[in-house]
């Protein structure tokens, strides 16, 4: 009687384990996207929180207030803000006006960060482009208006821009062997 042994079952090839640095940067990108999406609504809520106490006869009925509520950007914030709250208008100071763009960048950054976490090369490229855009916008807002929310945003954008350009992150998306086999544009004639 012969004993037959089963041949060893080869395991399916597993995907290379993702670096902890890639995971960290990816989750920081997701956190920044959530921060950018919630920044403008948070500024609106803070502005509403600072409203003066008005007597009931100065306030409009709730339904009429919802229908006539408008958002305006002004250059002279405080006197105009106090005067127009009773009519259902919310005016933002000039330093808060550029914050309208941040939720748009956050909505774009959310799927890009998922592409980054999935290991897509274009995810890294788009993440770098969005970081550069948000950093430039935050710098322009800081030097123009100096609102208090830009300090944290500048720190987040600058640190993620550096993190995206770490050697370990770049080589995960652009391996050296792939770059060495690419055709040299100077050699083509």
Rosetta blueprint (number, residue, H / E / L):
1 X L
2 X L
3 X L
4 X L
5 X L
6 X L
7 X L
8 X L
9 X L
10 X L
11 X L
12 X L
13 X L
14 X L
15 X L
16 X L
17 X L
18 X L
19 X L
20 X H
21 X H
22 X H
23 X H
24 X H
25 X H
26 X H
27 X H
28 X H
29 X H
30 X H
31 X H
32 X H
33 X H
34 X H
35 X H
36 X H
37 X H
38 X H
39 X H
40 X H
41 X H
42 X H
43 X H
44 X H
45 X H
46 X H
47 X H
48 X H
49 X H
50 X L
51 X L
52 X L
53 X L
54 X L
55 X L
56 X H
57 X H
58 X H
59 X L
60 X L
61 X L
62 X H
63 X H
64 X H
65 X H
66 X H
67 X H
68 X H
69 X L
70 X E
71 X E
72 X E
73 X E
74 X L
75 X L
76 X L
77 X H
78 X H
79 X H
80 X H
81 X H
82 X H
83 X H
84 X H
85 X H
86 X H
87 X H
88 X L
89 X E
90 X E
91 X E
92 X E
93 X L
94 X H
95 X H
96 X H
97 X H
98 X L
99 X L
100 X H
101 X H
102 X H
103 X H
104 X H
105 X H
106 X H
107 X H
108 X H
109 X H
110 X H
111 X H
112 X H
113 X H
114 X H
115 X H
116 X H
117 X H
118 X L
119 X L
120 X L
121 X H
122 X H
123 X H
124 X H
125 X H
126 X H
127 X H
128 X H
129 X H
130 X H
131 X H
132 X H
133 X H
134 X H
135 X H
136 X H
137 X H
138 X H
139 X H
140 X H
141 X H
142 X H
143 X H
144 X H
145 X H
146 X L
147 X L
148 X L
149 X L
150 X H
151 X H
152 X H
153 X H
154 X H
155 X H
156 X H
157 X H
158 X H
159 X H
160 X H
161 X H
162 X H
163 X H
164 X H
165 X L
166 X L
167 X H
168 X H
169 X H
170 X H
171 X H
172 X H
173 X H
174 X L
175 X L
176 X H
177 X H
178 X H
179 X H
180 X H
181 X H
182 X L
183 X L
184 X L
185 X L
186 X L
187 X L
188 X L
189 X L
